[in-house]
Amino acid sequence: MTTKSESLAAVNSMQTEIRRVPEDADIAAAARRKAWQRKIWVNLVRIAVAVVVIGGWQLLTGWKVIDPFFFGRPSGIVSTLGDWVQHGTQYGSVWQQIWITMKEALLGFVYGTVGGVVTGVLLGQFRFLADVAGPYIKVLNSMPRIVLGSIFVVWLGLGTASKVMLAAVLVFFVVFFNAFQGVREVDRNLLANVRVLGASRWDITRHVILPSALTWIIASLHVAFGFSVIGAIVGEFLGAQHGLGLVISTAQNNFEPNGVFAAMVIIGAIALTAEFIITRLEKRLLAWRPAAPSEQAAG
């Protein structure tokens, strides 16, 4: 038999739960409003910084405080971009130059990422191979990239292959070290338990090691794509027939800072677009991961 006191306790508990539901909803709504307000403020400050920097640059060059011949000016950069869109560059349509550089960067990004992940996961699991290959990887990583670019131009010519190879090398080391460290950070107790359950090495790699190292690998992609663009641009500087790097080199040789900055604006737009895509990919692939404390605080 239920006593009167027990019945009252049950009623009070139900009332507490009923009150808690709207309280939780209010807390969630307040958190969303706070996150939205923070996002607005961040965007406003970003716009303000851009206005101050670009506006100050324009004013200082207009007042001759800094020489526009050497530093260019925002209005000249916009004019150069408009001229490229309407009449093209010295080497053809500006869209063609963008496409060639992007093709080299994307191919280098894909090849370097695949090579870095495969090598990092392999050496991360086999310590003997890591000990053998370690000195060679460190030596190759220490070589100046412009020297490697020159070698690739000699080996592969002025075409796409030399730029793709240089971009792939830059991407490879960034992804490799992250993948290697990610594999080394996998919980050893988890690996031992999976082996006890009879999982094969391929099953362990596919279902345990790769998902565990995925956070490290995805984090490296944010930096890796930038390096792939740098590799393509540097390769075009060293020798090319088309591409944004060649456009920048020509503008530099002709003392046209507006042309240099105009090409940099295009590269910046490409980088921001790639960063947006990689961030979306990261959220999709790592949706299972609990939010980090810093991410929760920022939200």
N, C-alpha and C positions, 0 to 999 in steps of 0.2 A: 504494500500500500504506500502511495506517495503522500508524504506529510505535507502540511500546509506550507511549512518553511521551504521545502524542496520545490513546491509549485511556484512560490514567489520568486525563488532563485532562478527557475527556468524562465519565468516571464521577464525578469530583469535582464537576463542574458539575451533573450530575443530582442528586447527593446534596445539593448546596447548594440547588437549586430545591425539592427535597422538604422540606428543613428550613424553607425560607422560607414555604411555604404555611401550616403551622400557626402560624408566628410572625406572619404577617399576620392570621390569624384571631384570634390572641390579642390583637393590637393593636386590632383592630376591636371585639372584645368588651369590652376595657378602656375604649375610648372610649365605647361604649354605656352601660357601668356608670357612668362618670363623668358623662355627660349625664343619666342617670336620677337619680343622687345630687344633682346640681345642681338639677334640677327639684324634687325633694322639699324641698331646703333653701329654695328660692325660695318654694314654697307655704307652708312652715312659717313663714317670716319674714313673709309677707303676712298669714297668719292672726294671728300674734302682734301685728303692727302694728294690725290691726283690733280685736283684743281690748283692747289698751292704750288706743287712742283712744276706742272706744265705752264700755269699762268705766270709764275715767277720767272721761269725760263724764257718765255715769250717777252715779258717786260724787260728783263735784263739785257736780252739781245737787242730789243728795240731802243733801249737807252744807251746802247754801246758800252755797257758795263762789262759784258763779255763779248768777244768777237764772234759773230755768226759765221764767219768764214771757217773758223776752226771748230766751233761747237754746234753749228747748225741752229735751227729754230723750229718750234712746233709747227708754225704755219708753213714753213718750207717742207717739212716732212709730209704734212697732209697734201701739199701740192705735188710732191714727188710721187706719193702713192696714187693720187688721182691721175697723174700723167702715165704711170705704169699700167693702170687699169685701162685707160683709153687707148694708149699708143704702144704699150708693151715696153720691154727693156731692150738693151742692145743685142740680147741673145734670143729674142722672141717674146711671146706672151708671158706676162708675169705668172699666170696660172700654170703655164708649162714649167716654169722654174720652181714654183711651189710643189707641183706634183713630182718632179724629179727628185727634189730634196726629200720630200715626204716618203717616196718609194724607197730611197736608199736608207732613210732612218727607220722605217717600219720593217724592212727586211733585216737590217742589222739588229733591231730590237727583238724580232722573233728568233733569229738564229742564236743571238747571244743569250736570250732568256732560256731557250731550250737547252743549249749547251751548258749554261751555268747551273740549271736545275738538275740535269742528269749527272753532271760531274760532281756537284755538291752533295747530292743524295748518295751517290756511289762511294765517294771518298769518306763521307760521314759515317757510313756503315762499316767500311773496311779500313781499320786503322793501319794495316800494313801498306795498302795502296796510298793512304794519305801521307804516311811517313816517306814513301818513295817519291811521290809527286810533289810534296811540299816545297822543297828548295827550288824546283823548276818553276812552279807557279809564282813563288815570291820573286824570282828573277824576272820573269816575264811581266809581272805586275809593276815592277820598278822601272821598266824601260819607258822613256818619254814617248808619249803617244804620237808626237809629230814625227819621230824617227820611224816608228812602225808605219805611219801613213806614207812616208817617203818610200819605204821598202815595198809596201803594197802597190804603190803607183808603178814602181819599177817592175814588179812581178806581174801585175794584172792590167796595167795600162791606165788610161785616163777615163775609162768607162765606169759603169755602175759598180762593177765587182770590187774595185779597190775601196770605194766609199762604204759599201756594205760590209766589207771585211773589217775596216777600221771601226765602224759603228758597233759591229758585233763584238769586237775585242773589248771595247769600253764597257759594253753592257755585260759581257760575260763575267768579268771580275766582280762587279757589283752584286750580281745575282748569285754567283758562285759562293762568295763568302757568307752571304745571308743564308743560303740553302744549307751550306755546310754546318754553320752554327745552329741553325734550326734543327737539323738532324741530331746534332750532339746534345741538344737541350731536351730531347724526348725523354719522358719519364721511364727510367730503367725498370722499375717495378711493373709498369704497364706492359713493357716489352716481354718481361719474363712471364707474366700471367698469360699473355697471348700465345707464347711459345708452348706453355704447359697445356693449353687448350688444343694444341695440334695445328696451329696456323703455319702455313709455309712462308718462306722468306718473301715471296711475291705478295702474299696476303698481308704480311706485316708491313711491307713497304707501301702497299696501296691503301690499306685501311687504317694504319696507325701512324707511320712515319710521315707520309705526305700531308695528311690533314693536320698533324701537329706542327709541321714545319711551314705550313701554308701562310701563317701570319707573318713569318720572317720573309718569305718569298714575295708575298704581295707588297709588303713594306718596301722592299728593294725596287719594285717596279716604278714607284714614284720618282726615284732618282734615276733609274736605268733609262727611262725614255728620254730624259734630258740629255743623258750621255750619248744616246743614239743620234740625237739631232746634232750634238756637238761633233760627233765623229763624222757625220755626213758633211757638215759645214767645213770642218778642217780638211777633209779629203778633197773637197771642191776647191779650197784655197790652194792646196798643193798642186792641183792640176785637174781641170775639167773643161768640158765643152758647154755645159749648161748647169743651172742650179743657183740657189740663193747665195751659196758661198762664193761663186764666181761673180755674181752681181755685187756682193759686198766688196770683194777684192778689186773689182773695176772701179767702184765708187771711191774706194780708199786711194787707189793709184791716181785718180783724177781730182783728188782733194774735194770730194763732195760728201761732207758729213751728213747732209740730209738724206742722201741715198743709203748710207750705212745705217742710219737710225731707222729709215723706212723699212729696210729689210729686217732689222731687229724687232720692229713692231710686228711684222708678219710672223716671225719666229716666236715671239711672245704669245701671240694669239693661238698659234698651233700648240704651244706648250700648255696653255691654260685649258684648251679643249681636250688635250690628251689627259691632263690631270683630272678633269671632270669625269671622263670616261673611266679612268682607272679607279677613281674613288667610288663610282657606282658599281664597278665590278667587285671591288673589295667588300662593299656592303652586302652584295648578293652572295659572294662566295663564303663570307665569314658571318653570315646571319646567325649561325649557331653559337657564336662566341659571346659570352657575357660582356657587357660594356665595361671598359676600364674605369677606375675611379675618376681619372682626369676627364674622360668623356662624359661621365655622369655629372661632374661638376660643371663642365662647359654647357651641357644641355639644360 
